[in-house]
Amino acid sequence: MIVCCNWMFSIDLMTTVRDRINAHLPIVLEVLRTGSLVVIALSTICASQSLKQMAGGHDAPSEVTATNKGPN
């Protein structure tokens, strides 16, 4: 009889844990989604800053600018 009661208790405990997980899962997924969007936004800002530095740091040689102007 004790084994049967322990078995029933473990099933009830598993259902409770499963219910708790199911109750909190949408909140956890929402936090993960929001965090992912923040990371993507920050990486985009950092990448754009890096591209601006790379583009502004090097001037084109005069031969390239003269070639790009073409005969006008």
N, CA, C and O atoms as a Tripos MOL2 file, in Angstrom:
@<TRIPOS>MOLECULE
protein
  288   287    72     0     0
PROTEIN
NO_CHARGES

@<TRIPOS>ATOM
      1 N           0.8190   -1.1930    0.0000 N.3       1 MET1
      2 CA          0.0000    0.0000    0.0000 C.3       1 MET1
      3 C           0.8570    1.2490    0.0000 C.2       1 MET1
      4 O           0.5010    2.2240   -0.6620 O.2       1 MET1
      5 N           1.9780    1.2610    0.7180 N.am      2 ILE2
      6 CA          2.8500    2.4350    0.7760 C.3       2 ILE2
      7 C           3.4640    2.6950   -0.5950 C.2       2 ILE2
      8 O           3.5730    3.8460   -1.0180 O.2       2 ILE2
      9 N           3.8630    1.6420   -1.2840 N.am      3 VAL3
     10 CA          4.4330    1.7980   -2.6200 C.3       3 VAL3
     11 C           3.4080    2.4260   -3.5530 C.2       3 VAL3
     12 O           3.7490    3.2940   -4.3570 O.2       3 VAL3
     13 N           2.1880    2.0050   -3.4550 N.am      4 CYS4
     14 CA          1.1240    2.5510   -4.2950 C.3       4 CYS4
     15 C           0.9190    4.0350   -4.0040 C.2       4 CYS4
     16 O           0.7560    4.8280   -4.9320 O.2       4 CYS4
     17 N           0.9260    4.4130   -2.7520 N.am      5 CYS5
     18 CA          0.7360    5.8240   -2.3990 C.3       5 CYS5
     19 C           1.9190    6.6620   -2.8670 C.2       5 CYS5
     20 O           1.7220    7.7730   -3.3590 O.2       5 CYS5
     21 N           3.1440    6.1570   -2.7260 N.am      6 ASN6
     22 CA          4.3080    6.8890   -3.2160 C.3       6 ASN6
     23 C           4.2700    7.0430   -4.7240 C.2       6 ASN6
     24 O           4.6380    8.0900   -5.2570 O.2       6 ASN6
     25 N           3.8250    6.0040   -5.4090 N.am      7 TRP7
     26 CA          3.7130    6.0610   -6.8620 C.3       7 TRP7
     27 C           2.6910    7.1110   -7.2650 C.2       7 TRP7
     28 O           2.9350    7.8780   -8.1960 O.2       7 TRP7
     29 N           1.5620    7.1610   -6.5880 N.am      8 MET8
     30 CA          0.5340    8.1490   -6.8880 C.3       8 MET8
     31 C           1.0340    9.5570   -6.5710 C.2       8 MET8
     32 O           0.7200   10.5030   -7.2940 O.2       8 MET8
     33 N           1.8030    9.7000   -5.5030 N.am      9 PHE9
     34 CA          2.3550   11.0100   -5.1460 C.3       9 PHE9
     35 C           3.3370   11.4830   -6.2180 C.2       9 PHE9
     36 O           3.3460   12.6600   -6.5800 O.2       9 PHE9
     37 N           4.1670   10.5600   -6.7260 N.am     10 SER10
     38 CA          5.1410   10.9530   -7.7460 C.3      10 SER10
     39 C           4.4350   11.3550   -9.0430 C.2      10 SER10
     40 O           4.8960   12.2620   -9.7360 O.2      10 SER10
     41 N           3.3340   10.6990   -9.3750 N.am     11 ILE11
     42 CA          2.5710   11.0930  -10.5650 C.3      11 ILE11
     43 C           1.9630   12.4710  -10.3540 C.2      11 ILE11
     44 O           1.9700   13.3020  -11.2620 O.2      11 ILE11
     45 N           1.4350   12.7140   -9.1590 N.am     12 ASP12
     46 CA          0.8560   14.0250   -8.8630 C.3      12 ASP12
     47 C           1.9360   15.1020   -8.8780 C.2      12 ASP12
     48 O           1.6900   16.2140   -9.3450 O.2      12 ASP12
     49 N           3.1220   14.7900   -8.3780 N.am     13 LEU13
     50 CA          4.2310   15.7480   -8.3770 C.3      13 LEU13
     51 C           4.6610   16.0560   -9.8060 C.2      13 LEU13
     52 O           4.9280   17.2130  -10.1290 O.2      13 LEU13
     53 N           4.7330   15.0550  -10.6580 N.am     14 MET14
     54 CA          5.1100   15.2710  -12.0530 C.3      14 MET14
     55 C           4.0720   16.1310  -12.7660 C.2      14 MET14
     56 O           4.4290   16.9960  -13.5650 O.2      14 MET14
     57 N           2.8170   15.9060  -12.4880 N.am     15 THR15
     58 CA          1.7720   16.7270  -13.0910 C.3      15 THR15
     59 C           1.9080   18.1680  -12.6150 C.2      15 THR15
     60 O           1.7180   19.1010  -13.3950 O.2      15 THR15
     61 N           2.2310   18.3510  -11.3600 N.am     16 THR16
     62 CA          2.3960   19.6930  -10.8260 C.3      16 THR16
     63 C           3.5870   20.3890  -11.4770 C.2      16 THR16
     64 O           3.4960   21.5620  -11.8390 O.2      16 THR16
     65 N           4.6960   19.6820  -11.6280 N.am     17 VAL17
     66 CA          5.8720   20.2630  -12.2830 C.3      17 VAL17
     67 C           5.5490   20.5800  -13.7350 C.2      17 VAL17
     68 O           5.9110   21.6440  -14.2370 O.2      17 VAL17
     69 N           4.8780   19.6750  -14.4010 N.am     18 ARG18
     70 CA          4.4990   19.9030  -15.7990 C.3      18 ARG18
     71 C           3.5650   21.1020  -15.9080 C.2      18 ARG18
     72 O           3.7060   21.9150  -16.8210 O.2      18 ARG18
     73 N           2.6190   21.2200  -14.9890 N.am     19 ASP19
     74 CA          1.7120   22.3660  -15.0090 C.3      19 ASP19
     75 C           2.4620   23.6690  -14.7520 C.2      19 ASP19
     76 O           2.1670   24.6950  -15.3650 O.2      19 ASP19
     77 N           3.4250   23.6200  -13.8490 N.am     20 ARG20
     78 CA          4.2180   24.8310  -13.5770 C.3      20 ARG20
     79 C           5.0320   25.2360  -14.7970 C.2      20 ARG20
     80 O           5.1100   26.4170  -15.1370 O.2      20 ARG20
     81 N           5.6340   24.2590  -15.4500 N.am     21 ILE21
     82 CA          6.4110   24.5500  -16.6600 C.3      21 ILE21
     83 C           5.5030   25.1270  -17.7330 C.2      21 ILE21
     84 O           5.8420   26.1250  -18.3690 O.2      21 ILE21
     85 N           4.3520   24.5040  -17.9350 N.am     22 ASN22
     86 CA          3.4240   24.9960  -18.9480 C.3      22 ASN22
     87 C           2.8980   26.3880  -18.6180 C.2      22 ASN22
     88 O           2.6130   27.1750  -19.5210 O.2      22 ASN22
     89 N           2.7700   26.6910  -17.3460 N.am     23 ALA23
     90 CA          2.2930   28.0170  -16.9520 C.3      23 ALA23
     91 C           3.3530   29.0840  -17.1810 C.2      23 ALA23
     92 O           3.0240   30.2110  -17.5510 O.2      23 ALA23
     93 N           4.6300   28.7450  -16.9630 N.am     24 HIS24
     94 CA          5.6990   29.7360  -17.0740 C.3      24 HIS24
     95 C           6.3640   29.7600  -18.4400 C.2      24 HIS24
     96 O           7.0980   30.7000  -18.7440 O.2      24 HIS24
     97 N           6.1310   28.7680  -19.2590 N.am     25 LEU25
     98 CA          6.7990   28.6810  -20.5510 C.3      25 LEU25
     99 C           6.5280   29.8910  -21.4500 C.2      25 LEU25
    100 O           7.4740   30.4040  -22.0480 O.2      25 LEU25
    101 N           5.2950   30.3720  -21.5760 N.am     26 PRO26
    102 CA          5.0850   31.5590  -22.4290 C.3      26 PRO26
    103 C           5.8470   32.7860  -21.9460 C.2      26 PRO26
    104 O           6.3210   33.5810  -22.7570 O.2      26 PRO26
    105 N           5.9660   32.9440  -20.6400 N.am     27 ILE27
    106 CA          6.6930   34.0930  -20.0940 C.3      27 ILE27
    107 C           8.1810   33.9600  -20.4040 C.2      27 ILE27
    108 O           8.8200   34.9320  -20.8070 O.2      27 ILE27
    109 N           8.7300   32.7740  -20.2190 N.am     28 VAL28
    110 CA         10.1520   32.5400  -20.4890 C.3      28 VAL28
    111 C          10.4420   32.7520  -21.9740 C.2      28 VAL28
    112 O          11.4460   33.3690  -22.3290 O.2      28 VAL28
    113 N           9.5760   32.2500  -22.8320 N.am     29 LEU29
    114 CA          9.7800   32.4230  -24.2670 C.3      29 LEU29
    115 C           9.6870   33.8870  -24.6760 C.2      29 LEU29
    116 O          10.4260   34.3300  -25.5550 O.2      29 LEU29
    117 N           8.8020   34.6320  -24.0590 N.am     30 GLU30
    118 CA          8.6780   36.0690  -24.3430 C.3      30 GLU30
    119 C           9.9370   36.8170  -23.9230 C.2      30 GLU30
    120 O          10.3970   37.7070  -24.6380 O.2      30 GLU30
    121 N          10.4970   36.4630  -22.7660 N.am     31 VAL31
    122 CA         11.7270   37.1030  -22.3090 C.3      31 VAL31
    123 C          12.8760   36.7660  -23.2570 C.2      31 VAL31
    124 O          13.6700   37.6410  -23.6020 O.2      31 VAL31
    125 N          12.9710   35.5140  -23.6780 N.am     32 LEU32
    126 CA         14.0120   35.1180  -24.6210 C.3      32 LEU32
    127 C          13.8610   35.8460  -25.9530 C.2      32 LEU32
    128 O          14.8500   36.2860  -26.5390 O.2      32 LEU32
    129 N          12.6350   35.9710  -26.4250 N.am     33 ARG33
    130 CA         12.3940   36.6660  -27.6960 C.3      33 ARG33
    131 C          12.7800   38.1350  -27.5850 C.2      33 ARG33
    132 O          13.4170   38.6810  -28.4860 O.2      33 ARG33
    133 N          12.3980   38.7710  -26.4940 N.am     34 THR34
    134 CA         12.7370   40.1800  -26.2980 C.3      34 THR34
    135 C          14.2470   40.3580  -26.1800 C.2      34 THR34
    136 O          14.8160   41.2810  -26.7620 O.2      34 THR34
    137 N          14.8850   39.4830  -25.4350 N.am     35 GLY35
    138 CA         16.3440   39.5450  -25.3120 C.3      35 GLY35
    139 C          17.0390   39.3510  -26.6500 C.2      35 GLY35
    140 O          18.0290   40.0210  -26.9420 O.2      35 GLY35
    141 N          16.5290   38.4460  -27.4540 N.am     36 SER36
    142 CA         17.1090   38.2170  -28.7780 C.3      36 SER36
    143 C          16.9720   39.4450  -29.6590 C.2      36 SER36
    144 O          17.9030   39.8030  -30.3800 O.2      36 SER36
    145 N          15.8210   40.0890  -29.6040 N.am     37 LEU37
    146 CA         15.6250   41.3000  -30.3970 C.3      37 LEU37
    147 C          16.5500   42.4230  -29.9450 C.2      37 LEU37
    148 O          17.0510   43.1860  -30.7720 O.2      37 LEU37
    149 N          16.7790   42.5290  -28.6470 N.am     38 VAL38
    150 CA         17.6960   43.5520  -28.1350 C.3      38 VAL38
    151 C          19.1140   43.2660  -28.6130 C.2      38 VAL38
    152 O          19.8260   44.1850  -29.0200 O.2      38 VAL38
    153 N          19.5310   42.0070  -28.5700 N.am     39 VAL39
    154 CA         20.8740   41.6360  -29.0350 C.3      39 VAL39
    155 C          21.0220   41.9280  -30.5210 C.2      39 VAL39
    156 O          22.0580   42.4370  -30.9490 O.2      39 VAL39
    157 N          20.0090   41.6150  -31.3080 N.am     40 ILE40
    158 CA         20.0620   41.8970  -32.7460 C.3      40 ILE40
    159 C          20.1500   43.3940  -32.9970 C.2      40 ILE40
    160 O          20.9260   43.8350  -33.8450 O.2      40 ILE40
    161 N          19.3650   44.1780  -32.2720 N.am     41 ALA41
    162 CA         19.4040   45.6330  -32.4480 C.3      41 ALA41
    163 C          20.7680   46.1960  -32.0690 C.2      41 ALA41
    164 O          21.3080   47.0360  -32.7880 O.2      41 ALA41
    165 N          21.3290   45.7500  -30.9590 N.am     42 LEU42
    166 CA         22.6420   46.2410  -30.5440 C.3      42 LEU42
    167 C          23.7440   45.8350  -31.5220 C.2      42 LEU42
    168 O          24.6460   46.6230  -31.8040 O.2      42 LEU42
    169 N          23.6720   44.6220  -32.0310 N.am     43 SER43
    170 CA         24.6870   44.1920  -32.9940 C.3      43 SER43
    171 C          24.5600   44.9640  -34.2980 C.2      43 SER43
    172 O          25.5650   45.2340  -34.9550 O.2      43 SER43
    173 N          23.3420   45.3230  -34.6820 N.am     44 THR44
    174 CA         23.1480   46.1290  -35.8890 C.3      44 THR44
    175 C          23.7290   47.5220  -35.7010 C.2      44 THR44
    176 O          24.3660   48.0580  -36.6080 O.2      44 THR44
    177 N          23.5160   48.1050  -34.5390 N.am     45 ILE45
    178 CA         24.0750   49.4340  -34.2580 C.3      45 ILE45
    179 C          25.5950   49.3760  -34.2580 C.2      45 ILE45
    180 O          26.2500   50.2460  -34.8330 O.2      45 ILE45
    181 N          26.1570   48.3640  -33.6230 N.am     46 CYS46
    182 CA         27.6220   48.2300  -33.6030 C.3      46 CYS46
    183 C          28.1770   48.0080  -35.0050 C.2      46 CYS46
    184 O          29.2180   48.5630  -35.3560 O.2      46 CYS46
    185 N          27.4950   47.2060  -35.7980 N.am     47 ALA47
    186 CA         27.9530   46.9430  -37.1640 C.3      47 ALA47
    187 C          27.8870   48.2130  -38.0080 C.2      47 ALA47
    188 O          28.7870   48.4650  -38.8080 O.2      47 ALA47
    189 N          26.8470   49.0100  -37.8450 N.am     48 SER48
    190 CA         26.7510   50.2370  -38.6300 C.3      48 SER48
    191 C          27.8310   51.2320  -38.2150 C.2      48 SER48
    192 O          28.3770   51.9440  -39.0580 O.2      48 SER48
    193 N          28.1400   51.2830  -36.9220 N.am     49 GLN49
    194 CA         29.2140   52.1620  -36.4610 C.3      49 GLN49
    195 C          30.5610   51.7060  -37.0300 C.2      49 GLN49
    196 O          31.3800   52.5340  -37.4290 O.2      49 GLN49
    197 N          30.7840   50.4140  -37.0640 N.am     50 SER50
    198 CA         32.0330   49.8890  -37.6190 C.3      50 SER50
    199 C          32.1420   50.1990  -39.1030 C.2      50 SER50
    200 O          33.2090   50.5730  -39.5900 O.2      50 SER50
    201 N          31.0320   50.0430  -39.8230 N.am     51 LEU51
    202 CA         31.0460   50.3470  -41.2520 C.3      51 LEU51
    203 C          31.2950   51.8290  -41.5030 C.2      51 LEU51
    204 O          31.9920   52.1870  -42.4520 O.2      51 LEU51
    205 N          30.7320   52.6920  -40.6640 N.am     52 LYS52
    206 CA         30.9740   54.1280  -40.8080 C.3      52 LYS52
    207 C          32.4420   54.4500  -40.5750 C.2      52 LYS52
    208 O          33.0260   55.2600  -41.2950 O.2      52 LYS52
    209 N          33.0410   53.8170  -39.5660 N.am     53 GLN53
    210 CA         34.4580   54.0610  -39.2940 C.3      53 GLN53
    211 C          35.3270   53.5600  -40.4320 C.2      53 GLN53
    212 O          36.2870   54.2240  -40.8210 O.2      53 GLN53
    213 N          34.9960   52.3910  -40.9680 N.am     54 MET54
    214 CA         35.7840   51.8400  -42.0650 C.3      54 MET54
    215 C          35.6470   52.6940  -43.3200 C.2      54 MET54
    216 O          36.6260   52.8900  -44.0400 O.2      54 MET54
    217 N          34.4730   53.1940  -43.5890 N.am     55 ALA55
    218 CA         34.2550   53.9930  -44.7920 C.3      55 ALA55
    219 C          34.8680   55.3760  -44.6510 C.2      55 ALA55
    220 O          35.4000   55.9080  -45.6250 O.2      55 ALA55
    221 N          34.8100   55.9650  -43.4830 N.am     56 GLY56
    222 CA         35.3300   57.3070  -43.2920 C.3      56 GLY56
    223 C          36.8180   57.3460  -43.0460 C.2      56 GLY56
    224 O          37.4360   58.3980  -43.2120 O.2      56 GLY56
    225 N          37.4030   56.2580  -42.6650 N.am     57 GLY57
    226 CA         38.8130   56.2250  -42.3130 C.3      57 GLY57
    227 C          39.7460   56.1790  -43.5020 C.2      57 GLY57
    228 O          40.9200   56.5220  -43.3650 O.2      57 GLY57
    229 N          39.2730   55.7710  -44.6520 N.am     58 HIS58
    230 CA         40.1340   55.6240  -45.8160 C.3      58 HIS58
    231 C          39.6140   56.5080  -46.9380 C.2      58 HIS58
    232 O          38.4670   56.3730  -47.3650 O.2      58 HIS58
    233 N          40.4480   57.4000  -47.4050 N.am     59 ASP59
    234 CA         40.0890   58.2040  -48.5680 C.3      59 ASP59
    235 C          40.5160   57.4670  -49.8190 C.2      59 ASP59
    236 O          41.5270   56.7640  -49.8280 O.2      59 ASP59
    237 N          39.7490   57.6310  -50.8580 N.am     60 ALA60
    238 CA         40.0780   56.9800  -52.1200 C.3      60 ALA60
    239 C          41.2790   57.6830  -52.7440 C.2      60 ALA60
    240 O          41.4000   58.9050  -52.6510 O.2      60 ALA60
    241 N          42.1570   56.9260  -53.3730 N.am     61 PRO61
    242 CA         43.3030   57.5450  -54.0540 C.3      61 PRO61
    243 C          42.8240   58.4680  -55.1820 C.2      61 PRO61
    244 O          41.7260   58.3010  -55.7120 O.2      61 PRO61
    245 N          43.6490   59.4210  -55.5290 N.am     62 SER62
    246 CA         43.2530   60.4000  -56.5470 C.3      62 SER62
    247 C          43.0210   59.7420  -57.8900 C.2      62 SER62
    248 O          42.1960   60.2240  -58.6660 O.2      62 SER62
    249 N          43.7310   58.6350  -58.2010 N.am     63 GLU63
    250 CA         43.5200   57.9430  -59.4750 C.3      63 GLU63
    251 C          42.1050   57.3780  -59.5660 C.2      63 GLU63
    252 O          41.4780   57.4000  -60.6250 O.2      63 GLU63
    253 N          41.6160   56.8710  -58.4330 N.am     64 VAL64
    254 CA         40.2760   56.2790  -58.4200 C.3      64 VAL64
    255 C          39.2300   57.3680  -58.5950 C.2      64 VAL64
    256 O          38.2720   57.1790  -59.3450 O.2      64 VAL64
    257 N          39.3870   58.4880  -57.9300 N.am     65 THR65
    258 CA         38.3950   59.5610  -58.0530 C.3      65 THR65
    259 C          38.4190   60.1660  -59.4330 C.2      65 THR65
    260 O          37.3730   60.5570  -59.9520 O.2      65 THR65
    261 N          39.6000   60.2570  -60.0510 N.am     66 ALA66
    262 CA         39.6900   60.7890  -61.4160 C.3      66 ALA66
    263 C          39.0570   59.8200  -62.4040 C.2      66 ALA66
    264 O          38.4180   60.2510  -63.3640 O.2      66 ALA66
    265 N          39.2200   58.5280  -62.1890 N.am     67 THR67
    266 CA         38.6350   57.5330  -63.0780 C.3      67 THR67
    267 C          37.1230   57.5150  -62.9370 C.2      67 THR67
    268 O          36.4130   57.3570  -63.9300 O.2      67 THR67
    269 N          36.6270   57.6710  -61.7360 N.am     68 ASN68
    270 CA         35.1980   57.6380  -61.5160 C.3      68 ASN68
    271 C          34.4910   58.8740  -62.0820 C.2      68 ASN68
    272 O          33.3070   58.8020  -62.4110 O.2      68 ASN68
    273 N          35.1900   59.9980  -62.2020 N.am     69 LYS69
    274 CA         34.5650   61.1990  -62.7440 C.3      69 LYS69
    275 C          34.3090   61.0450  -64.2370 C.2      69 LYS69
    276 O          33.3000   61.5370  -64.7420 O.2      69 LYS69
    277 N          35.1760   60.3910  -64.9290 N.am     70 GLY70
    278 CA         34.9950   60.1570  -66.3630 C.3      70 GLY70
    279 C          35.1360   61.4430  -67.1540 C.2      70 GLY70
    280 O          35.3110   62.5220  -66.5860 O.2      70 GLY70
    281 N          35.0600   61.3180  -68.4640 N.am     71 PRO71
    282 CA         35.1700   62.5330  -69.3080 C.3      71 PRO71
    283 C          33.8580   63.3050  -69.2970 C.2      71 PRO71
    284 O          32.8360   62.8020  -69.7650 O.2      71 PRO71
    285 N          33.8790   64.4840  -68.7850 N.am     72 ASN72
    286 CA         32.6780   65.3310  -68.7660 C.3      72 ASN72
    287 C          32.9090   66.5680  -69.5630 C.2      72 ASN72
    288 O          32.0170   67.4090  -69.6700 O.2      72 ASN72
@<TRIPOS>BOND
     1     1     2 1
     2     2     3 1
     3     3     4 2
     4     3     5 am
     5     5     6 1
     6     6     7 1
     7     7     8 2
     8     7     9 am
     9     9    10 1
    10    10    11 1
    11    11    12 2
    12    11    13 am
    13    13    14 1
    14    14    15 1
    15    15    16 2
    16    15    17 am
    17    17    18 1
    18    18    19 1
    19    19    20 2
    20    19    21 am
    21    21    22 1
    22    22    23 1
    23    23    24 2
    24    23    25 am
    25    25    26 1
    26    26    27 1
    27    27    28 2
    28    27    29 am
    29    29    30 1
    30    30    31 1
    31    31    32 2
    32    31    33 am
    33    33    34 1
    34    34    35 1
    35    35    36 2
    36    35    37 am
    37    37    38 1
    38    38    39 1
    39    39    40 2
    40    39    41 am
    41    41    42 1
    42    42    43 1
    43    43    44 2
    44    43    45 am
    45    45    46 1
    46    46    47 1
    47    47    48 2
    48    47    49 am
    49    49    50 1
    50    50    51 1
    51    51    52 2
    52    51    53 am
    53    53    54 1
    54    54    55 1
    55    55    56 2
    56    55    57 am
    57    57    58 1
    58    58    59 1
    59    59    60 2
    60    59    61 am
    61    61    62 1
    62    62    63 1
    63    63    64 2
    64    63    65 am
    65    65    66 1
    66    66    67 1
    67    67    68 2
    68    67    69 am
    69    69    70 1
    70    70    71 1
    71    71    72 2
    72    71    73 am
    73    73    74 1
    74    74    75 1
    75    75    76 2
    76    75    77 am
    77    77    78 1
    78    78    79 1
    79    79    80 2
    80    79    81 am
    81    81    82 1
    82    82    83 1
    83    83    84 2
    84    83    85 am
    85    85    86 1
    86    86    87 1
    87    87    88 2
    88    87    89 am
    89    89    90 1
    90    90    91 1
    91    91    92 2
    92    91    93 am
    93    93    94 1
    94    94    95 1
    95    95    96 2
    96    95    97 am
    97    97    98 1
    98    98    99 1
    99    99   100 2
   100    99   101 am
   101   101   102 1
   102   102   103 1
   103   103   104 2
   104   103   105 am
   105   105   106 1
   106   106   107 1
   107   107   108 2
   108   107   109 am
   109   109   110 1
   110   110   111 1
   111   111   112 2
   112   111   113 am
   113   113   114 1
   114   114   115 1
   115   115   116 2
   116   115   117 am
   117   117   118 1
   118   118   119 1
   119   119   120 2
   120   119   121 am
   121   121   122 1
   122   122   123 1
   123   123   124 2
   124   123   125 am
   125   125   126 1
   126   126   127 1
   127   127   128 2
   128   127   129 am
   129   129   130 1
   130   130   131 1
   131   131   132 2
   132   131   133 am
   133   133   134 1
   134   134   135 1
   135   135   136 2
   136   135   137 am
   137   137   138 1
   138   138   139 1
   139   139   140 2
   140   139   141 am
   141   141   142 1
   142   142   143 1
   143   143   144 2
   144   143   145 am
   145   145   146 1
   146   146   147 1
   147   147   148 2
   148   147   149 am
   149   149   150 1
   150   150   151 1
   151   151   152 2
   152   151   153 am
   153   153   154 1
   154   154   155 1
   155   155   156 2
   156   155   157 am
   157   157   158 1
   158   158   159 1
   159   159   160 2
   160   159   161 am
   161   161   162 1
   162   162   163 1
   163   163   164 2
   164   163   165 am
   165   165   166 1
   166   166   167 1
   167   167   168 2
   168   167   169 am
   169   169   170 1
   170   170   171 1
   171   171   172 2
   172   171   173 am
   173   173   174 1
   174   174   175 1
   175   175   176 2
   176   175   177 am
   177   177   178 1
   178   178   179 1
   179   179   180 2
   180   179   181 am
   181   181   182 1
   182   182   183 1
   183   183   184 2
   184   183   185 am
   185   185   186 1
   186   186   187 1
   187   187   188 2
   188   187   189 am
   189   189   190 1
   190   190   191 1
   191   191   192 2
   192   191   193 am
   193   193   194 1
   194   194   195 1
   195   195   196 2
   196   195   197 am
   197   197   198 1
   198   198   199 1
   199   199   200 2
   200   199   201 am
   201   201   202 1
   202   202   203 1
   203   203   204 2
   204   203   205 am
   205   205   206 1
   206   206   207 1
   207   207   208 2
   208   207   209 am
   209   209   210 1
   210   210   211 1
   211   211   212 2
   212   211   213 am
   213   213   214 1
   214   214   215 1
   215   215   216 2
   216   215   217 am
   217   217   218 1
   218   218   219 1
   219   219   220 2
   220   219   221 am
   221   221   222 1
   222   222   223 1
   223   223   224 2
   224   223   225 am
   225   225   226 1
   226   226   227 1
   227   227   228 2
   228   227   229 am
   229   229   230 1
   230   230   231 1
   231   231   232 2
   232   231   233 am
   233   233   234 1
   234   234   235 1
   235   235   236 2
   236   235   237 am
   237   237   238 1
   238   238   239 1
   239   239   240 2
   240   239   241 am
   241   241   242 1
   242   242   243 1
   243   243   244 2
   244   243   245 am
   245   245   246 1
   246   246   247 1
   247   247   248 2
   248   247   249 am
   249   249   250 1
   250   250   251 1
   251   251   252 2
   252   251   253 am
   253   253   254 1
   254   254   255 1
   255   255   256 2
   256   255   257 am
   257   257   258 1
   258   258   259 1
   259   259   260 2
   260   259   261 am
   261   261   262 1
   262   262   263 1
   263   263   264 2
   264   263   265 am
   265   265   266 1
   266   266   267 1
   267   267   268 2
   268   267   269 am
   269   269   270 1
   270   270   271 1
   271   271   272 2
   272   271   273 am
   273   273   274 1
   274   274   275 1
   275   275   276 2
   276   275   277 am
   277   277   278 1
   278   278   279 1
   279   279   280 2
   280   279   281 am
   281   281   282 1
   282   282   283 1
   283   283   284 2
   284   283   285 am
   285   285   286 1
   286   286   287 1
   287   287   288 2
@<TRIPOS>SUBSTRUCTURE
     1 MET1         2 RESIDUE 1 A MET
     2 ILE2         6 RESIDUE 1 A ILE
     3 VAL3        10 RESIDUE 1 A VAL
     4 CYS4        14 RESIDUE 1 A CYS
     5 CYS5        18 RESIDUE 1 A CYS
     6 ASN6        22 RESIDUE 1 A ASN
     7 TRP7        26 RESIDUE 1 A TRP
     8 MET8        30 RESIDUE 1 A MET
     9 PHE9        34 RESIDUE 1 A PHE
    10 SER10       38 RESIDUE 1 A SER
    11 ILE11       42 RESIDUE 1 A ILE
    12 ASP12       46 RESIDUE 1 A ASP
    13 LEU13       50 RESIDUE 1 A LEU
    14 MET14       54 RESIDUE 1 A MET
    15 THR15       58 RESIDUE 1 A THR
    16 THR16       62 RESIDUE 1 A THR
    17 VAL17       66 RESIDUE 1 A VAL
    18 ARG18       70 RESIDUE 1 A ARG
    19 ASP19       74 RESIDUE 1 A ASP
    20 ARG20       78 RESIDUE 1 A ARG
    21 ILE21       82 RESIDUE 1 A ILE
    22 ASN22       86 RESIDUE 1 A ASN
    23 ALA23       90 RESIDUE 1 A ALA
    24 HIS24       94 RESIDUE 1 A HIS
    25 LEU25       98 RESIDUE 1 A LEU
    26 PRO26      102 RESIDUE 1 A PRO
    27 ILE27      106 RESIDUE 1 A ILE
    28 VAL28      110 RESIDUE 1 A VAL
    29 LEU29      114 RESIDUE 1 A LEU
    30 GLU30      118 RESIDUE 1 A GLU
    31 VAL31      122 RESIDUE 1 A VAL
    32 LEU32      126 RESIDUE 1 A LEU
    33 ARG33      130 RESIDUE 1 A ARG
    34 THR34      134 RESIDUE 1 A THR
    35 GLY35      138 RESIDUE 1 A GLY
    36 SER36      142 RESIDUE 1 A SER
    37 LEU37      146 RESIDUE 1 A LEU
    38 VAL38      150 RESIDUE 1 A VAL
    39 VAL39      154 RESIDUE 1 A VAL
    40 ILE40      158 RESIDUE 1 A ILE
    41 ALA41      162 RESIDUE 1 A ALA
    42 LEU42      166 RESIDUE 1 A LEU
    43 SER43      170 RESIDUE 1 A SER
    44 THR44      174 RESIDUE 1 A THR
    45 ILE45      178 RESIDUE 1 A ILE
    46 CYS46      182 RESIDUE 1 A CYS
    47 ALA47      186 RESIDUE 1 A ALA
    48 SER48      190 RESIDUE 1 A SER
    49 GLN49      194 RESIDUE 1 A GLN
    50 SER50      198 RESIDUE 1 A SER
    51 LEU51      202 RESIDUE 1 A LEU
    52 LYS52      206 RESIDUE 1 A LYS
    53 GLN53      210 RESIDUE 1 A GLN
    54 MET54      214 RESIDUE 1 A MET
    55 ALA55      218 RESIDUE 1 A ALA
    56 GLY56      222 RESIDUE 1 A GLY
    57 GLY57      226 RESIDUE 1 A GLY
    58 HIS58      230 RESIDUE 1 A HIS
    59 ASP59      234 RESIDUE 1 A ASP
    60 ALA60      238 RESIDUE 1 A ALA
    61 PRO61      242 RESIDUE 1 A PRO
    62 SER62      246 RESIDUE 1 A SER
    63 GLU63      250 RESIDUE 1 A GLU
    64 VAL64      254 RESIDUE 1 A VAL
    65 THR65      258 RESIDUE 1 A THR
    66 ALA66      262 RESIDUE 1 A ALA
    67 THR67      266 RESIDUE 1 A THR
    68 ASN68      270 RESIDUE 1 A ASN
    69 LYS69      274 RESIDUE 1 A LYS
    70 GLY70      278 RESIDUE 1 A GLY
    71 PRO71      282 RESIDUE 1 A PRO
    72 ASN72      286 RESIDUE 1 A ASN
